[in-house]
């Protein structure tokens, strides 16, 4: 299959509030804003796109109009400590405390207005030997 691009959609109750979170805190900007749909792209990386669609819009099949569950959007950043301090200073609730992972990442998470976890992480080094022993495929 040949792809031209990939854009995740989030079904939300409040399109304006959900999309504004990514504008305010993650440097996205709108490329299209309707009452029921907003398309965003990152200011520095326009190939990174994210769309928001009103959950009860007629274009959304009834069977998938559920609230988000088990959804995590991960953003790799160069300085996760700086991002943690910035978002904490903005009084965002930290849903996943800042921590180092044995897989070689440092990460934390916040919730967006729709309940999606936004994880910010930094690659900090190689996985620990214990991690590699438990996850041999991680070495490849």
KAFEN-V521958 format. One record per residue. PHI is phi in whole degrees, 0 to 359 (* if undefined). Layout:
phi = {PHI;PHI}
This chain:
phi = {*;261;249;271;192;228;223;286;251;246;276;224;279;236;300;296;293;296;289;297;305;287;290;290;247;234;62;271;223;286;249;206;225;244;299;249;207;226;247;240;222;287;299;267;230;299;285;270;236;207;243;234;233;301;306;263;294;302;281;263;300;309;295;245;277;282;288;295;214;71;254;229;256;256;240;274;234;283;218;292;296;296;294;299;297;296;286;292;295;278;66;283;287;275;277;234;299;301;201;266;252;295;280;97;233;239;209;205;217;234;257;277;299;270;93;277;280;254;259;248;218;234;282;253;161;285;300;291;302;296;297;295;294;277;226;301;290;294;281;270}
